[in-house]
Structure formats: structure tokens, C-alpha cells
């Protein structure tokens, strides 16, 4: 395996993981925000959602074709 293909596999895995966590945390944030549970738990899922979105943006700009 070359270094480039290994890096590509890691990038694909990280991107998939970020998307899954983003969708799950956004859903959890929406559900917890609409119920009368602890506000801080919903806010924590919101922060996780924002962090995943930022990670996807950074990864996009680092690995885009030039």
C-alpha cells in the first residue's frame, strides 16, 4: 500500500465518522431541545454538532483537488 492510498482510506473513514456523529448529534439536539429535559445536555449535543460540521469543513479544504 502506498502512503497516498493509506491516507485516502483514513480520510474516508474520518469523513464517514464525522457525518454519522453529526447526524446523530443533530437529531439528539433537536429531540432534547423540544422536550423539557436538562438544557445543558441539549446544548452539549449542539456543540458536538458544530464541532463535527467544522471538522468536515476543515477536511474539505485540506483534501480538495487543487
PDB file of N, CA, C, O and CB in Angstrom:
ATOM      1  N   UNK A   1       0.825  -1.161   0.000  1.00  0.00           N
ATOM      2  CA  UNK A   1       0.000   0.000   0.000  1.00  0.00           C
ATOM      3  C   UNK A   1       0.887   1.247   0.000  1.00  0.00           C
ATOM      4  O   UNK A   1       1.876   1.309   0.730  1.00  0.00           O
ATOM      5  CB  UNK A   1      -0.948  -0.015   1.200  1.00  0.00           C
ATOM      6  N   UNK A   2       0.542   2.205  -0.790  1.00  0.00           N
ATOM      7  CA  UNK A   2       1.323   3.433  -0.801  1.00  0.00           C
ATOM      8  C   UNK A   2       0.821   4.361   0.279  1.00  0.00           C
ATOM      9  O   UNK A   2      -0.263   4.175   0.831  1.00  0.00           O
ATOM     10  CB  UNK A   2       1.260   4.116  -2.172  1.00  0.00           C
ATOM     11  N   UNK A   3       1.617   5.351   0.566  1.00  0.00           N
ATOM     12  CA  UNK A   3       1.225   6.307   1.603  1.00  0.00           C
ATOM     13  C   UNK A   3      -0.020   7.080   1.191  1.00  0.00           C
ATOM     14  O   UNK A   3      -0.854   7.412   2.033  1.00  0.00           O
ATOM     15  CB  UNK A   3       2.373   7.277   1.897  1.00  0.00           C
ATOM     16  N   UNK A   4      -0.147   7.366  -0.095  1.00  0.00           N
ATOM     17  CA  UNK A   4      -1.276   8.133  -0.585  1.00  0.00           C
ATOM     18  C   UNK A   4      -2.581   7.363  -0.448  1.00  0.00           C
ATOM     19  O   UNK A   4      -3.586   7.949  -0.047  1.00  0.00           O
ATOM     20  CB  UNK A   4      -1.053   8.522  -2.028  1.00  0.00           C
ATOM     21  N   UNK A   5      -2.603   6.074  -0.763  1.00  0.00           N
ATOM     22  CA  UNK A   5      -3.827   5.293  -0.636  1.00  0.00           C
ATOM     23  C   UNK A   5      -4.183   5.055   0.829  1.00  0.00           C
ATOM     24  O   UNK A   5      -5.360   4.995   1.184  1.00  0.00           O
ATOM     25  CB  UNK A   5      -3.681   3.959  -1.364  1.00  0.00           C
ATOM     26  N   UNK A   6      -3.175   4.921   1.669  1.00  0.00           N
ATOM     27  CA  UNK A   6      -3.430   4.757   3.100  1.00  0.00           C
ATOM     28  C   UNK A   6      -4.046   6.027   3.673  1.00  0.00           C
ATOM     29  O   UNK A   6      -4.974   5.957   4.479  1.00  0.00           O
ATOM     30  CB  UNK A   6      -2.128   4.405   3.850  1.00  0.00           C
ATOM     31  N   UNK A   7      -3.548   7.162   3.273  1.00  0.00           N
ATOM     32  CA  UNK A   7      -4.091   8.444   3.714  1.00  0.00           C
ATOM     33  C   UNK A   7      -5.519   8.615   3.201  1.00  0.00           C
ATOM     34  O   UNK A   7      -6.367   9.165   3.904  1.00  0.00           O
ATOM     35  CB  UNK A   7      -3.202   9.609   3.230  1.00  0.00           C
ATOM     36  N   UNK A   8      -5.786   8.155   2.004  1.00  0.00           N
ATOM     37  CA  UNK A   8      -7.119   8.238   1.422  1.00  0.00           C
ATOM     38  C   UNK A   8      -8.113   7.396   2.216  1.00  0.00           C
ATOM     39  O   UNK A   8      -9.249   7.815   2.435  1.00  0.00           O
ATOM     40  CB  UNK A   8      -7.092   7.787  -0.039  1.00  0.00           C
ATOM     41  N   UNK A   9      -7.686   6.208   2.645  1.00  0.00           N
ATOM     42  CA  UNK A   9      -8.567   5.348   3.439  1.00  0.00           C
ATOM     43  C   UNK A   9      -8.878   5.982   4.792  1.00  0.00           C
ATOM     44  O   UNK A   9     -10.022   5.951   5.246  1.00  0.00           O
ATOM     45  CB  UNK A   9      -7.928   3.965   3.639  1.00  0.00           C
ATOM     46  N   UNK A  10      -7.866   6.555   5.435  1.00  0.00           N
ATOM     47  CA  UNK A  10      -8.085   7.214   6.720  1.00  0.00           C
ATOM     48  C   UNK A  10      -9.002   8.414   6.571  1.00  0.00           C
ATOM     49  O   UNK A  10      -9.848   8.666   7.429  1.00  0.00           O
ATOM     50  CB  UNK A  10      -6.758   7.645   7.332  1.00  0.00           C
ATOM     51  N   UNK A  11      -8.837   9.155   5.484  1.00  0.00           N
ATOM     52  CA  UNK A  11      -9.677  10.327   5.236  1.00  0.00           C
ATOM     53  C   UNK A  11     -11.122   9.911   5.025  1.00  0.00           C
ATOM     54  O   UNK A  11     -12.039  10.554   5.535  1.00  0.00           O
ATOM     55  CB  UNK A  11      -9.168  11.112   4.020  1.00  0.00           C
ATOM     56  N   UNK A  12     -11.326   8.832   4.272  1.00  0.00           N
ATOM     57  CA  UNK A  12     -12.682   8.348   4.034  1.00  0.00           C
ATOM     58  C   UNK A  12     -13.348   7.875   5.309  1.00  0.00           C
ATOM     59  O   UNK A  12     -14.531   8.133   5.530  1.00  0.00           O
ATOM     60  CB  UNK A  12     -12.667   7.229   3.024  1.00  0.00           C
ATOM     61  N   UNK A  13     -12.592   7.181   6.151  1.00  0.00           N
ATOM     62  CA  UNK A  13     -13.143   6.708   7.419  1.00  0.00           C
ATOM     63  C   UNK A  13     -13.495   7.889   8.332  1.00  0.00           C
ATOM     64  O   UNK A  13     -14.556   7.898   8.957  1.00  0.00           O
ATOM     65  CB  UNK A  13     -12.142   5.767   8.122  1.00  0.00           C
ATOM     66  N   UNK A  14     -12.606   8.878   8.405  1.00  0.00           N
ATOM     67  CA  UNK A  14     -12.856  10.038   9.260  1.00  0.00           C
ATOM     68  C   UNK A  14     -14.054  10.827   8.771  1.00  0.00           C
ATOM     69  O   UNK A  14     -14.873  11.277   9.571  1.00  0.00           O
ATOM     70  CB  UNK A  14     -11.626  10.939   9.316  1.00  0.00           C
ATOM     71  N   UNK A  15     -14.162  10.998   7.463  1.00  0.00           N
ATOM     72  CA  UNK A  15     -15.297  11.734   6.901  1.00  0.00           C
ATOM     73  C   UNK A  15     -16.608  11.018   7.214  1.00  0.00           C
ATOM     74  O   UNK A  15     -17.591  11.656   7.590  1.00  0.00           O
ATOM     75  CB  UNK A  15     -15.133  11.904   5.376  1.00  0.00           C
ATOM     76  N   UNK A  16     -16.624   9.703   7.061  1.00  0.00           N
ATOM     77  CA  UNK A  16     -17.831   8.934   7.366  1.00  0.00           C
ATOM     78  C   UNK A  16     -18.187   9.036   8.840  1.00  0.00           C
ATOM     79  O   UNK A  16     -19.351   9.220   9.196  1.00  0.00           O
ATOM     80  CB  UNK A  16     -17.646   7.469   6.975  1.00  0.00           C
ATOM     81  N   UNK A  17     -17.185   8.917   9.687  1.00  0.00           N
ATOM     82  CA  UNK A  17     -17.418   9.026  11.126  1.00  0.00           C
ATOM     83  C   UNK A  17     -17.965  10.403  11.495  1.00  0.00           C
ATOM     84  O   UNK A  17     -18.899  10.506  12.290  1.00  0.00           O
ATOM     85  CB  UNK A  17     -16.123   8.751  11.896  1.00  0.00           C
ATOM     86  N   UNK A  18     -17.390  11.455  10.926  1.00  0.00           N
ATOM     87  CA  UNK A  18     -17.870  12.808  11.209  1.00  0.00           C
ATOM     88  C   UNK A  18     -19.319  12.993  10.762  1.00  0.00           C
ATOM     89  O   UNK A  18     -20.109  13.620  11.469  1.00  0.00           O
ATOM     90  CB  UNK A  18     -16.977  13.841  10.520  1.00  0.00           C
ATOM     91  N   UNK A  19     -19.672  12.455   9.599  1.00  0.00           N
ATOM     92  CA  UNK A  19     -21.053  12.577   9.130  1.00  0.00           C
ATOM     93  C   UNK A  19     -22.029  11.826  10.031  1.00  0.00           C
ATOM     94  O   UNK A  19     -23.111  12.328  10.336  1.00  0.00           O
ATOM     95  CB  UNK A  19     -21.168  12.061   7.702  1.00  0.00           C
ATOM     96  N   UNK A  20     -21.649  10.630  10.453  1.00  0.00           N
ATOM     97  CA  UNK A  20     -22.544   9.847  11.321  1.00  0.00           C
ATOM     98  C   UNK A  20     -22.747  10.555  12.655  1.00  0.00           C
ATOM     99  O   UNK A  20     -23.875  10.674  13.134  1.00  0.00           O
ATOM    100  CB  UNK A  20     -21.976   8.426  11.556  1.00  0.00           C
ATOM    101  N   UNK A  21     -21.655  11.025  13.253  1.00  0.00           N
ATOM    102  CA  UNK A  21     -21.769  11.720  14.538  1.00  0.00           C
ATOM    103  C   UNK A  21     -22.542  13.023  14.374  1.00  0.00           C
ATOM    104  O   UNK A  21     -23.311  13.398  15.259  1.00  0.00           O
ATOM    105  CB  UNK A  21     -20.373  12.000  15.131  1.00  0.00           C
ATOM    106  N   UNK A  22     -22.350  13.715  13.258  1.00  0.00           N
ATOM    107  CA  UNK A  22     -23.075  14.962  13.009  1.00  0.00           C
ATOM    108  C   UNK A  22     -24.576  14.715  12.950  1.00  0.00           C
ATOM    109  O   UNK A  22     -25.351  15.434  13.581  1.00  0.00           O
ATOM    110  CB  UNK A  22     -22.596  15.610  11.705  1.00  0.00           C
ATOM    111  N   UNK A  23     -24.989  13.705  12.196  1.00  0.00           N
ATOM    112  CA  UNK A  23     -26.426  13.417  12.057  1.00  0.00           C
ATOM    113  C   UNK A  23     -27.027  12.981  13.387  1.00  0.00           C
ATOM    114  O   UNK A  23     -28.108  13.432  13.765  1.00  0.00           O
ATOM    115  CB  UNK A  23     -26.660  12.327  10.993  1.00  0.00           C
ATOM    116  N   UNK A  24     -26.323  12.103  14.094  1.00  0.00           N
ATOM    117  CA  UNK A  24     -26.857  11.619  15.373  1.00  0.00           C
ATOM    118  C   UNK A  24     -26.929  12.727  16.422  1.00  0.00           C
ATOM    119  O   UNK A  24     -27.910  12.825  17.159  1.00  0.00           O
ATOM    120  CB  UNK A  24     -25.998  10.473  15.898  1.00  0.00           C
ATOM    121  N   UNK A  25     -25.902  13.551  16.487  1.00  0.00           N
ATOM    122  CA  UNK A  25     -25.913  14.624  17.481  1.00  0.00           C
ATOM    123  C   UNK A  25     -26.921  15.708  17.125  1.00  0.00           C
ATOM    124  O   UNK A  25     -27.516  16.309  18.020  1.00  0.00           O
ATOM    125  CB  UNK A  25     -24.525  15.234  17.614  1.00  0.00           C
ATOM    126  N   UNK A  26     -27.126  15.970  15.838  1.00  0.00           N
ATOM    127  CA  UNK A  26     -28.152  16.939  15.438  1.00  0.00           C
ATOM    128  C   UNK A  26     -29.545  16.428  15.784  1.00  0.00           C
ATOM    129  O   UNK A  26     -30.398  17.193  16.236  1.00  0.00           O
ATOM    130  CB  UNK A  26     -28.057  17.234  13.932  1.00  0.00           C
ATOM    131  N   UNK A  27     -29.773  15.142  15.573  1.00  0.00           N
ATOM    132  CA  UNK A  27     -31.073  14.559  15.934  1.00  0.00           C
ATOM    133  C   UNK A  27     -31.284  14.593  17.445  1.00  0.00           C
ATOM    134  O   UNK A  27     -32.368  14.930  17.921  1.00  0.00           O
ATOM    135  CB  UNK A  27     -31.178  13.110  15.420  1.00  0.00           C
ATOM    136  N   UNK A  28     -30.245  14.243  18.192  1.00  0.00           N
ATOM    137  CA  UNK A  28     -30.355  14.278  19.652  1.00  0.00           C
ATOM    138  C   UNK A  28     -30.575  15.704  20.139  1.00  0.00           C
ATOM    139  O   UNK A  28     -31.349  15.930  21.070  1.00  0.00           O
ATOM    140  CB  UNK A  28     -29.096  13.684  20.304  1.00  0.00           C
ATOM    141  N   UNK A  29     -29.902  16.661  19.519  1.00  0.00           N
ATOM    142  CA  UNK A  29     -30.087  18.062  19.894  1.00  0.00           C
ATOM    143  C   UNK A  29     -31.519  18.510  19.622  1.00  0.00           C
ATOM    144  O   UNK A  29     -32.126  19.180  20.458  1.00  0.00           O
ATOM    145  CB  UNK A  29     -29.098  18.958  19.133  1.00  0.00           C
ATOM    146  N   UNK A  30     -32.061  18.150  18.471  1.00  0.00           N
ATOM    147  CA  UNK A  30     -33.438  18.538  18.137  1.00  0.00           C
ATOM    148  C   UNK A  30     -34.441  17.899  19.089  1.00  0.00           C
ATOM    149  O   UNK A  30     -35.385  18.555  19.531  1.00  0.00           O
ATOM    150  CB  UNK A  30     -33.768  18.146  16.693  1.00  0.00           C
ATOM    151  N   UNK A  31     -34.245  16.642  19.402  1.00  0.00           N
ATOM    152  CA  UNK A  31     -35.178  15.948  20.299  1.00  0.00           C
ATOM    153  C   UNK A  31     -35.098  16.521  21.701  1.00  0.00           C
ATOM    154  O   UNK A  31     -36.125  16.798  22.322  1.00  0.00           O
ATOM    155  CB  UNK A  31     -34.884  14.439  20.329  1.00  0.00           C
ATOM    156  N   UNK A  32     -33.880  16.700  22.205  1.00  0.00           N
ATOM    157  CA  UNK A  32     -33.743  17.192  23.575  1.00  0.00           C
ATOM    158  C   UNK A  32     -34.133  18.661  23.701  1.00  0.00           C
ATOM    159  O   UNK A  32     -34.573  19.091  24.767  1.00  0.00           O
ATOM    160  CB  UNK A  32     -32.319  16.999  24.056  1.00  0.00           C
ATOM    161  N   UNK A  33     -33.980  19.429  22.640  1.00  0.00           N
ATOM    162  CA  UNK A  33     -34.384  20.830  22.688  1.00  0.00           C
ATOM    163  C   UNK A  33     -35.900  20.982  22.706  1.00  0.00           C
ATOM    164  O   UNK A  33     -36.422  21.958  23.244  1.00  0.00           O
ATOM    165  CB  UNK A  33     -33.805  21.582  21.503  1.00  0.00           C
ATOM    166  N   UNK A  34     -36.602  20.028  22.125  1.00  0.00           N
ATOM    167  CA  UNK A  34     -38.062  20.121  22.078  1.00  0.00           C
ATOM    168  C   UNK A  34     -38.732  19.509  23.306  1.00  0.00           C
ATOM    169  O   UNK A  34     -39.932  19.697  23.506  1.00  0.00           O
ATOM    170  CB  UNK A  34     -38.578  19.443  20.830  1.00  0.00           C
ATOM    171  N   UNK A  35     -37.989  18.792  24.117  1.00  0.00           N
ATOM    172  CA  UNK A  35     -38.549  18.223  25.340  1.00  0.00           C
ATOM    173  C   UNK A  35     -38.115  19.075  26.528  1.00  0.00           C
ATOM    174  O   UNK A  35     -37.322  20.005  26.380  1.00  0.00           O
ATOM    175  CB  UNK A  35     -38.102  16.741  25.528  1.00  0.00           C
ATOM    176  N   UNK A  36     -38.624  18.759  27.665  1.00  0.00           N
ATOM    177  CA  UNK A  36     -38.320  19.554  28.858  1.00  0.00           C
ATOM    178  C   UNK A  36     -37.218  18.900  29.689  1.00  0.00           C
ATOM    179  O   UNK A  36     -37.307  18.846  30.916  1.00  0.00           O
ATOM    180  CB  UNK A  36     -39.583  19.739  29.712  1.00  0.00           C
ATOM    181  N   UNK A  37     -36.199  18.414  29.028  1.00  0.00           N
ATOM    182  CA  UNK A  37     -35.070  17.827  29.745  1.00  0.00           C
ATOM    183  C   UNK A  37     -34.059  18.922  30.084  1.00  0.00           C
ATOM    184  O   UNK A  37     -34.304  20.105  29.845  1.00  0.00           O
ATOM    185  CB  UNK A  37     -34.400  16.702  28.902  1.00  0.00           C
ATOM    186  N   UNK A  38     -32.957  18.523  30.626  1.00  0.00           N
ATOM    187  CA  UNK A  38     -31.909  19.457  31.008  1.00  0.00           C
ATOM    188  C   UNK A  38     -31.386  20.199  29.781  1.00  0.00           C
ATOM    189  O   UNK A  38     -31.041  19.579  28.775  1.00  0.00           O
ATOM    190  CB  UNK A  38     -30.762  18.720  31.719  1.00  0.00           C
ATOM    191  N   UNK A  39     -31.329  21.519  29.867  1.00  0.00           N
ATOM    192  CA  UNK A  39     -30.901  22.355  28.750  1.00  0.00           C
ATOM    193  C   UNK A  39     -29.434  22.102  28.403  1.00  0.00           C
ATOM    194  O   UNK A  39     -29.055  22.163  27.233  1.00  0.00           O
ATOM    195  CB  UNK A  39     -31.116  23.835  29.082  1.00  0.00           C
ATOM    196  N   UNK A  40     -28.621  21.821  29.396  1.00  0.00           N
ATOM    197  CA  UNK A  40     -27.191  21.639  29.164  1.00  0.00           C
ATOM    198  C   UNK A  40     -26.886  20.388  28.337  1.00  0.00           C
ATOM    199  O   UNK A  40     -25.905  20.362  27.594  1.00  0.00           O
ATOM    200  CB  UNK A  40     -26.463  21.564  30.489  1.00  0.00           C
ATOM    201  N   UNK A  41     -27.703  19.373  28.460  1.00  0.00           N
ATOM    202  CA  UNK A  41     -27.493  18.160  27.663  1.00  0.00           C
ATOM    203  C   UNK A  41     -27.760  18.465  26.187  1.00  0.00           C
ATOM    204  O   UNK A  41     -26.986  18.064  25.318  1.00  0.00           O
ATOM    205  CB  UNK A  41     -28.414  17.002  28.159  1.00  0.00           C
ATOM    206  N   UNK A  42     -28.844  19.166  25.908  1.00  0.00           N
ATOM    207  CA  UNK A  42     -29.135  19.555  24.535  1.00  0.00           C
ATOM    208  C   UNK A  42     -28.070  20.475  23.970  1.00  0.00           C
ATOM    209  O   UNK A  42     -27.702  20.364  22.800  1.00  0.00           O
ATOM    210  CB  UNK A  42     -30.484  20.228  24.458  1.00  0.00           C
ATOM    211  N   UNK A  43     -27.573  21.384  24.800  1.00  0.00           N
ATOM    212  CA  UNK A  43     -26.509  22.282  24.359  1.00  0.00           C
ATOM    213  C   UNK A  43     -25.223  21.520  24.068  1.00  0.00           C
ATOM    214  O   UNK A  43     -24.493  21.869  23.141  1.00  0.00           O
ATOM    215  CB  UNK A  43     -26.253  23.355  25.411  1.00  0.00           C
ATOM    216  N   UNK A  44     -24.941  20.494  24.843  1.00  0.00           N
ATOM    217  CA  UNK A  44     -23.744  19.686  24.601  1.00  0.00           C
ATOM    218  C   UNK A  44     -23.826  18.999  23.238  1.00  0.00           C
ATOM    219  O   UNK A  44     -22.840  18.943  22.504  1.00  0.00           O
ATOM    220  CB  UNK A  44     -23.564  18.637  25.717  1.00  0.00           C
ATOM    221  N   UNK A  45     -25.013  18.476  22.906  1.00  0.00           N
ATOM    222  CA  UNK A  45     -25.170  17.868  21.584  1.00  0.00           C
ATOM    223  C   UNK A  45     -25.073  18.917  20.482  1.00  0.00           C
ATOM    224  O   UNK A  45     -24.604  18.613  19.385  1.00  0.00           O
ATOM    225  CB  UNK A  45     -26.511  17.130  21.492  1.00  0.00           C
ATOM    226  N   UNK A  46     -25.502  20.131  20.750  1.00  0.00           N
ATOM    227  CA  UNK A  46     -25.351  21.208  19.782  1.00  0.00           C
ATOM    228  C   UNK A  46     -23.893  21.548  19.539  1.00  0.00           C
ATOM    229  O   UNK A  46     -23.493  21.804  18.403  1.00  0.00           O
ATOM    230  CB  UNK A  46     -26.093  22.438  20.250  1.00  0.00           C
ATOM    231  N   UNK A  47     -23.098  21.552  20.597  1.00  0.00           N
ATOM    232  CA  UNK A  47     -21.663  21.819  20.468  1.00  0.00           C
ATOM    233  C   UNK A  47     -20.986  20.699  19.683  1.00  0.00           C
ATOM    234  O   UNK A  47     -20.113  20.961  18.856  1.00  0.00           O
ATOM    235  CB  UNK A  47     -21.006  21.972  21.861  1.00  0.00           C
ATOM    236  N   UNK A  48     -21.380  19.460  19.936  1.00  0.00           N
ATOM    237  CA  UNK A  48     -20.825  18.326  19.190  1.00  0.00           C
ATOM    238  C   UNK A  48     -21.182  18.462  17.708  1.00  0.00           C
ATOM    239  O   UNK A  48     -20.345  18.204  16.844  1.00  0.00           O
ATOM    240  CB  UNK A  48     -21.355  16.973  19.759  1.00  0.00           C
ATOM    241  N   UNK A  49     -22.407  18.861  17.415  1.00  0.00           N
ATOM    242  CA  UNK A  49     -22.834  19.056  16.034  1.00  0.00           C
ATOM    243  C   UNK A  49     -21.996  20.124  15.349  1.00  0.00           C
ATOM    244  O   UNK A  49     -21.548  19.935  14.218  1.00  0.00           O
ATOM    245  CB  UNK A  49     -24.311  19.434  15.981  1.00  0.00           C
ATOM    246  N   UNK A  50     -21.783  21.237  16.025  1.00  0.00           N
ATOM    247  CA  UNK A  50     -20.962  22.308  15.450  1.00  0.00           C
ATOM    248  C   UNK A  50     -19.516  21.864  15.238  1.00  0.00           C
ATOM    249  O   UNK A  50     -18.902  22.211  14.230  1.00  0.00           O
ATOM    250  CB  UNK A  50     -20.996  23.539  16.352  1.00  0.00           C
ATOM    251  N   UNK A  51     -18.974  21.104  16.178  1.00  0.00           N
ATOM    252  CA  UNK A  51     -17.601  20.625  16.048  1.00  0.00           C
ATOM    253  C   UNK A  51     -17.463  19.676  14.858  1.00  0.00           C
ATOM    254  O   UNK A  51     -16.476  19.743  14.125  1.00  0.00           O
ATOM    255  CB  UNK A  51     -17.155  19.925  17.339  1.00  0.00           C
ATOM    256  N   UNK A  52     -18.430  18.806  14.663  1.00  0.00           N
ATOM    257  CA  UNK A  52     -18.387  17.900  13.509  1.00  0.00           C
ATOM    258  C   UNK A  52     -18.502  18.667  12.199  1.00  0.00           C
ATOM    259  O   UNK A  52     -17.801  18.360  11.234  1.00  0.00           O
ATOM    260  CB  UNK A  52     -19.508  16.860  13.603  1.00  0.00           C
ATOM    261  N   UNK A  53     -19.376  19.655  12.161  1.00  0.00           N
ATOM    262  CA  UNK A  53     -19.516  20.468  10.948  1.00  0.00           C
ATOM    263  C   UNK A  53     -18.215  21.208  10.649  1.00  0.00           C
ATOM    264  O   UNK A  53     -17.789  21.271   9.495  1.00  0.00           O
ATOM    265  CB  UNK A  53     -20.680  21.473  11.098  1.00  0.00           C
ATOM    266  N   UNK A  54     -17.587  21.763  11.673  1.00  0.00           N
ATOM    267  CA  UNK A  54     -16.312  22.454  11.478  1.00  0.00           C
ATOM    268  C   UNK A  54     -15.238  21.482  11.010  1.00  0.00           C
ATOM    269  O   UNK A  54     -14.429  21.822  10.147  1.00  0.00           O
ATOM    270  CB  UNK A  54     -15.870  23.147  12.775  1.00  0.00           C
ATOM    271  N   UNK A  55     -15.222  20.284  11.566  1.00  0.00           N
ATOM    272  CA  UNK A  55     -14.255  19.275  11.149  1.00  0.00           C
ATOM    273  C   UNK A  55     -14.442  18.878   9.694  1.00  0.00           C
ATOM    274  O   UNK A  55     -13.462  18.671   8.978  1.00  0.00           O
ATOM    275  CB  UNK A  55     -14.364  18.052  12.031  1.00  0.00           C
ATOM    276  N   UNK A  56     -15.687  18.770   9.250  1.00  0.00           N
ATOM    277  CA  UNK A  56     -15.943  18.440   7.850  1.00  0.00           C
ATOM    278  C   UNK A  56     -15.506  19.561   6.919  1.00  0.00           C
ATOM    279  O   UNK A  56     -14.981  19.299   5.837  1.00  0.00           O
ATOM    280  CB  UNK A  56     -17.417  18.142   7.642  1.00  0.00           C
ATOM    281  N   UNK A  57     -15.719  20.803   7.328  1.00  0.00           N
ATOM    282  CA  UNK A  57     -15.285  21.938   6.507  1.00  0.00           C
ATOM    283  C   UNK A  57     -13.762  21.970   6.402  1.00  0.00           C
ATOM    284  O   UNK A  57     -13.216  22.155   5.314  1.00  0.00           O
ATOM    285  CB  UNK A  57     -15.808  23.267   7.097  1.00  0.00           C
ATOM    286  N   UNK A  58     -13.081  21.792   7.522  1.00  0.00           N
ATOM    287  CA  UNK A  58     -11.616  21.790   7.515  1.00  0.00           C
ATOM    288  C   UNK A  58     -11.099  20.662   6.645  1.00  0.00           C
ATOM    289  O   UNK A  58     -10.180  20.861   5.850  1.00  0.00           O
ATOM    290  CB  UNK A  58     -11.060  21.659   8.944  1.00  0.00           C
ATOM    291  N   UNK A  59     -11.680  19.480   6.787  1.00  0.00           N
ATOM    292  CA  UNK A  59     -11.236  18.343   5.993  1.00  0.00           C
ATOM    293  C   UNK A  59     -11.480  18.582   4.505  1.00  0.00           C
ATOM    294  O   UNK A  59     -10.664  18.191   3.670  1.00  0.00           O
ATOM    295  CB  UNK A  59     -11.949  17.069   6.447  1.00  0.00           C
ATOM    296  N   UNK A  60     -12.590  19.217   4.175  1.00  0.00           N
ATOM    297  CA  UNK A  60     -12.880  19.507   2.774  1.00  0.00           C
ATOM    298  C   UNK A  60     -11.810  20.416   2.170  1.00  0.00           C
ATOM    299  O   UNK A  60     -11.313  20.151   1.075  1.00  0.00           O
ATOM    300  CB  UNK A  60     -14.264  20.158   2.640  1.00  0.00           C
ATOM    301  N   UNK A  61     -11.461  21.471   2.872  1.00  0.00           N
ATOM    302  CA  UNK A  61     -10.483  22.406   2.334  1.00  0.00           C
ATOM    303  C   UNK A  61      -9.066  21.840   2.321  1.00  0.00           C
ATOM    304  O   UNK A  61      -8.257  22.234   1.481  1.00  0.00           O
ATOM    305  CB  UNK A  61     -10.510  23.681   3.130  1.00  0.00           C
ATOM    306  N   UNK A  62      -8.755  20.937   3.222  1.00  0.00           N
ATOM    307  CA  UNK A  62      -7.419  20.321   3.226  1.00  0.00           C
ATOM    308  C   UNK A  62      -7.243  19.304   2.105  1.00  0.00           C
ATOM    309  O   UNK A  62      -6.145  19.159   1.566  1.00  0.00           O
ATOM    310  CB  UNK A  62      -7.160  19.649   4.562  1.00  0.00           C
ATOM    311  N   UNK A  63      -8.312  18.601   1.752  1.00  0.00           N
ATOM    312  CA  UNK A  63      -8.180  17.480   0.826  1.00  0.00           C
ATOM    313  C   UNK A  63      -8.853  17.720  -0.518  1.00  0.00           C
ATOM    314  O   UNK A  63      -9.047  16.776  -1.284  1.00  0.00           O
ATOM    315  CB  UNK A  63      -8.748  16.246   1.447  1.00  0.00           C
ATOM    316  N   UNK A  64      -9.206  18.941  -0.813  1.00  0.00           N
ATOM    317  CA  UNK A  64      -9.823  19.202  -2.115  1.00  0.00           C
ATOM    318  C   UNK A  64      -8.770  19.176  -3.207  1.00  0.00           C
ATOM    319  O   UNK A  64      -7.580  19.374  -2.958  1.00  0.00           O
ATOM    320  CB  UNK A  64     -10.557  20.557  -2.114  1.00  0.00           C
ATOM    321  N   UNK A  65      -9.228  18.932  -4.400  1.00  0.00           N
ATOM    322  CA  UNK A  65      -8.331  18.896  -5.551  1.00  0.00           C
ATOM    323  C   UNK A  65      -7.870  20.307  -5.876  1.00  0.00           C
ATOM    324  O   UNK A  65      -8.659  21.252  -5.845  1.00  0.00           O
ATOM    325  CB  UNK A  65      -9.025  18.251  -6.777  1.00  0.00           C
ATOM    326  N   UNK A  66      -6.632  20.438  -6.177  1.00  0.00           N
ATOM    327  CA  UNK A  66      -6.095  21.773  -6.478  1.00  0.00           C
ATOM    328  C   UNK A  66      -6.091  22.026  -7.954  1.00  0.00           C
ATOM    329  O   UNK A  66      -5.673  23.097  -8.396  1.00  0.00           O
ATOM    330  CB  UNK A  66      -4.688  21.932  -5.927  1.00  0.00           C
TER     331      UNK A  66
END
